[in-house]
Amino acid sequence: MSAPQRVRVLLGSRTAPYAVFLVLLLSVPAVFTRVPFYTMSVAVLICLQAIAALGLVPLVGRAGQISLGQAAFFAVGGYTSAVLTTRWQVNALLALVTGAVLAVGVAYGVGRFIFRAQGQYLALATLSFGLVVGSLANQLPLTGASNGLSGIAPLAPFGVELDTDLSVYYLVAGVLLVCVLAVDALLRSPAGDALSALGDSPVATEAAGVSAAALRRGALALAAGLASVAGSLYAHWSSFMDPSQAGLLNSVQLLVIASVGGLRTPWGAPVGALVIVTFSEASKDLIPRLFPSATGNFDIVVYGIALIAVLLFLPNGAGGIPAALRKREKKQ
């Protein structure tokens, strides 16, 4: 076997992408401390956004269920950790797990009602759910109302307090790797095939004896659990939670991240998070220099441009490029 053939076999194996991904994750601290506008806090944010957006791959990309409420579950996790640790001094790790369980339970319960709607009505239903969560967080004394909650304890696994961006990065990068592995395993399983079938034809899925309703609720619960974990990690990292975390803009951001990276592959979320957060941070640094009189939030402009570019030039997202190249090579 020639050297190029060995390289193709290696790249075609299932373990090779994870080896490459692990190397990239480990190299981030060396790179991000030397490149302008990249910092370790940006690296942490990229990983957190990727974890939260990853749940949209089985839900939106495979099952075809539009969701504009992912930020609501992010807030559920963050606020659960914030309330439990600041008001009742619960262990941070236990608070994170409790938030994930709560988000999964809420998602499964909400799914019994919202999936009666489909298409644009489903999008409106998930949007309404997000607005309800944001409104409650903005008014309840338990959540600090509009002031939010501060002084959230940092994570301290095995008694080691993670009080620097670098230490938090290694934790969230490890969590991201595990989450990608889990979602990839799910998509390769019979359950993943059923989700894909549901997205292609709900009628045919039901005719095959598979409950479309159960699949939808399960996909929503998985998306909620991942978003909740990201929200809890964010709360313990930033030591602050406020109602804006449940806002529509954050849900749109997560959907754009998944779309830019690729909604049908678990690699889409990390790739999309890198692209979107990079553009967002670059716009905050460059636009004021180019247009000194410009004010306001530039993020929504970045999301719009990125989404339009993907729809025009990369309909399967940036994460779908390797698969497209392999398909093209087979044809040749």
MARTI-328187 format. One line per 3 residues: number of its first residue (from 1); for each residue y, z, x of C-alpha. Coordinates in steps of 0.001 Angstrom, whole numbers, always signed. Layout:
# MARTI-328187
NUM	Y:Z:X | ...
# end
This chain:
# MARTI-328187
1	+0:+0:+0 | +3360:-1035:+1434 | +6293:+1344:+1835
4	+8280:-132:-1123 | +5188:+172:-3331 | +4732:+3829:-2334
7	+8377:+4509:-3188 | +7936:+2880:-6634 | +4805:+4975:-7307
10	+6623:+8148:-6258 | +9661:+7392:-8399 | +7420:+6520:-11329
13	+5645:+9896:-11265 | +6665:+12676:-13607 | +7324:+15211:-10855
16	+9657:+13039:-8770 | +12670:+13228:-11139 | +12417:+17019:-11173
19	+12218:+17152:-7391 | +15329:+14987:-7166 | +17074:+17066:-9827
22	+16238:+20301:-7988 | +17608:+18907:-4722 | +20805:+17839:-6499
25	+21224:+21270:-8097 | +20763:+23007:-4741 | +23256:+20663:-3041
28	+26036:+21277:-5594 | +27574:+24337:-3842 | +27953:+22399:-588
31	+29513:+19408:-2368 | +31682:+21163:-4944 | +33409:+23328:-2338
34	+34626:+20212:-491 | +35598:+17731:-3217 | +39071:+17936:-4836
37	+39270:+19557:-8327 | +35591:+20541:-8094 | +34977:+24284:-7892
40	+31968:+26489:-8492 | +33427:+27441:-11878 | +33360:+23736:-12807
43	+29722:+23585:-11666 | +28878:+26556:-13906 | +30673:+24900:-16832
46	+28746:+21640:-16308 | +25411:+23478:-16461 | +26409:+25464:-19559
49	+27598:+22341:-21370 | +24378:+20559:-20410 | +22212:+23371:-21811
52	+24157:+23422:-25082 | +24099:+19606:-25442 | +20396:+19352:-24548
55	+19362:+20536:-28005 | +20981:+17461:-29553 | +18414:+15187:-27883
58	+15474:+16085:-30186 | +17750:+16734:-33181 | +20092:+13729:-33079
61	+18503:+11354:-30581 | +14912:+11559:-31826 | +15014:+12992:-35369
64	+18202:+11097:-36266 | +19950:+14118:-37811 | +23701:+14088:-37195
67	+25123:+17497:-36253 | +28738:+18571:-35825 | +27932:+22268:-35774
70	+26421:+22803:-32329 | +29423:+24823:-31162 | +28823:+27258:-34035
73	+25452:+28241:-32550 | +27089:+28445:-29112 | +29483:+30981:-30656
76	+26641:+32873:-32376 | +24996:+33459:-29005 | +28230:+34315:-27249
79	+29445:+36727:-29909 | +26051:+38410:-30241 | +26040:+39128:-26515
82	+29684:+40192:-26633 | +29285:+42581:-29566 | +26021:+44142:-28390
85	+27195:+44743:-24826 | +30779:+45857:-25507 | +30283:+47939:-28648
88	+26744:+49308:-28235 | +26143:+48946:-24459 | +22973:+46917:-24962
91	+21428:+45367:-21848 | +22917:+41905:-21260 | +19544:+40155:-21009
94	+18352:+41771:-24236 | +21618:+40738:-25903 | +21041:+37138:-24783
97	+17536:+37101:-26239 | +18782:+38702:-29467 | +21472:+36040:-29783
100	+18926:+33259:-29347 | +16587:+34767:-31961 | +19501:+35205:-34382
103	+20705:+31624:-33863 | +17206:+30212:-34394 | +16798:+32254:-37575
106	+20193:+31219:-38927 | +19521:+27572:-38101 | +16144:+27598:-39804
109	+17625:+29232:-42892 | +20651:+26926:-43011 | +18353:+23951:-42508
112	+16646:+24660:-45818 | +19878:+23667:-47540 | +21872:+21241:-45387
115	+19024:+18773:-44850 | +19056:+17996:-48530 | +22006:+15807:-47479
118	+21703:+12862:-45120 | +24012:+10474:-43283 | +27721:+11246:-43466
121	+27043:+14040:-45963 | +24845:+15798:-43411 | +27612:+15478:-40817
124	+30040:+17069:-43280 | +27548:+19843:-44053 | +27100:+20758:-40375
127	+30859:+20519:-39889 | +31377:+22936:-42796 | +28884:+25368:-41281
130	+30826:+25315:-38017 | +34086:+25938:-39847 | +32547:+28924:-41650
133	+31333:+30482:-38383 | +34717:+29920:-36736 | +36554:+31403:-39719
136	+34344:+34506:-39761 | +34824:+35024:-36021 | +38568:+34670:-36515
139	+38743:+37358:-39226 | +36012:+39965:-38741 | +37011:+43162:-36895
142	+33512:+43233:-35383 | +34261:+40046:-33421 | +37773:+41077:-32454
145	+39280:+38686:-35028 | +41755:+36211:-33521 | +42049:+38243:-30306
148	+38389:+37808:-29469 | +36328:+40187:-27348 | +36899:+40927:-23671
151	+35242:+43094:-21046 | +31797:+41586:-21622 | +29369:+42851:-18992
154	+28083:+40328:-16423 | +24397:+39564:-16233 | +22481:+41718:-13772
157	+18866:+40477:-13502 | +16629:+42860:-11546 | +19646:+45107:-11034
160	+21627:+42474:-9097 | +25027:+41997:-10728 | +26130:+38363:-10853
163	+29863:+38786:-10300 | +30691:+35539:-8457 | +30733:+31934:-9634
166	+28189:+31019:-6959 | +25651:+33621:-8066 | +26143:+32694:-11730
169	+25719:+29015:-10844 | +22270:+29561:-9354 | +21228:+31390:-12533
172	+22532:+28795:-15002 | +21208:+25932:-12841 | +17760:+27518:-12974
175	+18022:+27964:-16738 | +19096:+24316:-17092 | +16087:+23147:-15071
178	+13695:+25184:-17230 | +15329:+23904:-20437 | +15060:+20264:-19305
181	+11382:+20830:-18469 | +10752:+22374:-21899 | +12539:+19631:-23845
184	+10838:+16915:-21798 | +7430:+18488:-22517 | +8289:+18630:-26211
187	+9339:+14975:-26341 | +6095:+13928:-24638 | +3971:+15967:-27061
190	+2714:+14984:-30537 | +5665:+16935:-31967 | +7995:+14680:-29995
193	+6234:+11623:-31365 | +6649:+13022:-34872 | +10377:+13553:-34287
196	+10732:+9955:-33110 | +8815:+8745:-36146 | +11085:+10819:-38369
199	+14131:+9170:-36857 | +12634:+5700:-37371 | +11314:+6201:-40906
202	+11291:+9502:-42843 | +9273:+7862:-45642 | +6524:+6736:-43256
205	+6496:+10192:-41631 | +5934:+11870:-45004 | +3271:+9288:-45880
208	+1419:+10241:-42683 | +1162:+13814:-43934 | +3915:+15292:-41737
211	+6597:+17426:-43376 | +9958:+15823:-42617 | +11773:+18964:-43800
214	+9848:+21192:-41402 | +10508:+18815:-38531 | +14237:+18753:-39258
217	+14446:+22539:-39479 | +12446:+22927:-36271 | +14687:+20488:-34400
220	+17799:+22292:-35653 | +16336:+25666:-34653 | +15611:+24368:-31142
223	+19142:+22966:-30824 | +20561:+26289:-32038 | +18465:+28307:-29588
226	+19603:+26265:-26596 | +23246:+26380:-27685 | +22978:+30134:-28198
229	+21572:+30679:-24702 | +24454:+28648:-23274 | +26939:+30656:-25366
232	+25547:+33983:-24176 | +25600:+32869:-20555 | +29187:+31708:-21030
235	+30209:+35059:-22535 | +28696:+37077:-19686 | +30183:+34705:-17092
238	+33717:+34525:-18502 | +33622:+38129:-19878 | +35531:+36836:-22933
241	+34755:+35225:-26301 | +37241:+33923:-28850 | +36966:+31910:-32117
244	+37923:+28631:-30422 | +34400:+28460:-28978 | +33110:+27625:-32472
247	+35745:+24931:-32998 | +35206:+21308:-33980 | +36492:+20052:-30627
250	+33667:+21872:-28814 | +31060:+20400:-31175 | +32511:+16929:-30628
253	+32467:+17517:-26887 | +28770:+18438:-26928 | +27907:+15401:-29052
256	+29886:+13127:-26707 | +28161:+14666:-23674 | +24726:+13960:-25154
259	+25760:+10440:-26209 | +27280:+9525:-22848 | +24226:+10775:-20962
262	+21699:+9389:-23440 | +20522:+10885:-26716 | +16865:+9937:-26290
265	+16189:+11409:-22854 | +16319:+15034:-21637 | +18229:+13805:-18580
268	+21076:+12677:-20810 | +22622:+16122:-21222 | +22981:+16928:-17467
271	+24270:+13422:-16710 | +26679:+13444:-19649 | +27956:+16928:-18801
274	+28656:+15849:-15215 | +30520:+12737:-16356 | +32555:+14332:-19161
277	+33472:+17566:-17369 | +34394:+15584:-14258 | +36665:+13243:-16220
280	+38125:+16176:-18131 | +38948:+18159:-14991 | +40277:+15046:-13249
283	+42562:+14278:-16203 | +44015:+17792:-16067 | +44838:+17230:-12410
286	+45910:+13566:-12397 | +47685:+12931:-15718 | +50487:+15486:-15116
289	+51054:+13854:-11724 | +51217:+10335:-13137 | +53118:+11314:-16303
292	+55154:+14473:-15618 | +56450:+14587:-19194 | +52937:+14470:-20717
295	+51880:+17639:-22501 | +49008:+18767:-24710 | +45236:+18610:-24538
298	+43939:+15577:-22645 | +40278:+16346:-23293 | +40090:+14517:-26612
301	+41398:+11357:-24911 | +38669:+11626:-22288 | +35982:+12102:-24957
304	+37189:+9082:-26900 | +37381:+6771:-23891 | +33964:+7869:-22609
307	+32311:+7393:-26000 | +33839:+3936:-26502 | +32755:+2862:-23013
310	+29183:+4013:-23645 | +28972:+2275:-27017 | +30205:-977:-25478
313	+28374:-1037:-22149 | +25589:+1589:-22187 | +24209:+1946:-25719
316	+21336:+4108:-24417 | +23653:+6263:-22313 | +23850:+6697:-18560
319	+20559:+8581:-18566 | +18805:+5476:-19890 | +19724:+3328:-16864
322	+16533:+4104:-14832 | +14290:+3185:-17781 | +16238:-38:-18309
325	+15863:-940:-14636 | +12104:-289:-14727 | +11759:-2440:-17843
328	+13735:-5221:-16182 | +11574:-5005:-13062 | +8394:-5326:-15143
331	+9728:-8452:-16827 | +10411:-10025:-13455
# end
